[in-house]
Amino acid sequence: MIHRQTSFETRLVRAGWEPHLQEGYINPPVYRSSTVLYSDVASMERSQADPLRRDLPTYGRFGTPTSRAFELALTELEGGYAAVVTCSGLAAITTALMAFVKAGDHILVSDSVYTSSRRFCDSLAAFGIETEYYDPRVAGGIADLLRPNTRLVYLESPGSTTFEVQDVPAITSVCRDRGVVTIVDNTWATPVFCRPLELGADVVVHSATKYLTGHADSILGAIVCTEDTYGPVRSAAIRLGQTAGADDVYMGLRGIRTLGVRLRQHHQQALELARWLQEQDEVSQVLYPALPGDPGHELWRRDFSGAAGLFSIVLNPWYGKAEVDAMLERLRLFGLGHSWGGYESLIVPADPSAHRLPGSWQEPGIVLRVHVGLEDVEDLKRDLAAGLRQLSQDCCSELAAV
Ligand SMILES: Cc1ncc(COP(=O)(O)O)c(C=O)c1O
């Protein structure tokens, strides 16, 4: 473990580093393994004695030196006790939730969570677990929503698509007093910009598919725990058969080494583009907490040290689906594709009202989610400017034809 006093930049480079265990090579080998051979029965029995299968090698699904290095690195960066790698970000979320719930429980989930997280929470009804969605801006008001059977509160900050920043310390302090577990999706910020465990959370989940891996070339997830939450989470991961491919884990570890420089560049470029978009006639709103004036700006300034390259824009309500689709198809640098957190710029239509509590999203204009990649920001502006100009022209010619 690198000393806590070391600067975060140094920790990004060195976290989980164990060259002395690998003949001096700085990166761990990629262990593609299932079977572990023992020299005798006693050592086989010793390795199986730990129900959490933590330290001694037993079987590939329980981890290898490659996954151990990734888990160690992320644990150090998030300031946790231990981490569990999973095959995807969604698997990290579902495993973390399953670690704590049982039939008869009630869970509170932010209304702004990633759609697939929401679908999983909805599916828990089949197992007798009730999910209630709360306003992401609830802050300390979460106290009024807790019931005697509330087991956990799930947060994602900022929220998917609409980017509301949650008051994590206010929520976690209420929950801690009432013995309610808090789980935070920290995919957007990564530990470079926010460390929810330091804000009182019990568990942090990541889609490492995004910035941690950073090159759009793997699917990976991770759960970082405190000492109290590690046992239930690791045990759930074992029962659910969680594991991750050796190459994906390696990509995650490799991505961490350059996470700081990449994220700073995403931040700078996204902020510049977001400010520019605010001035465009076609755009009615930019949803990005790094912008002064955004409803989450003050909380973001308090709890985050930077902003990722992902935000949304709301177009003026008079642009229809056909014209917006045509604009998206004409963009040259912004690819029409899901996911985010890679080096490339992406844009997708994202309708928040399709998966929110009825009435909670009232904006009439079409919403586009934008990921600002590492291309030259002036080129990106030119690409969007051409698309927006075309959008206006298409709209004008349609009006003229009426
Ligand atoms: C905020 C957030 N969390 C989790 C996930 C799920 O990640 P994965 O695709 O790695 O399962 C996503 C995917 O887009 C996401 O945006």
The ligand as an ORCA input file, in Angstrom:
! r2SCAN-3c Opt
* xyz 0 1
  C     -23.462      5.203    -14.629
  C     -23.342      3.813    -15.164
  N     -23.197      2.792    -14.305
  C     -23.095      1.519    -14.730
  C     -23.133      1.206    -16.069
  C     -23.048     -0.224    -16.505
  O     -21.791     -0.511    -16.968
  P     -21.430     -1.770    -17.907
  O     -21.850     -1.403    -19.287
  O     -19.963     -1.924    -17.710
  O     -22.200     -2.937    -17.386
  C     -23.251      2.237    -17.008
  C     -23.273      1.926    -18.449
  O     -23.493      2.757    -19.294
  C     -23.373      3.570    -16.537
  O     -23.529      4.601    -17.407
*
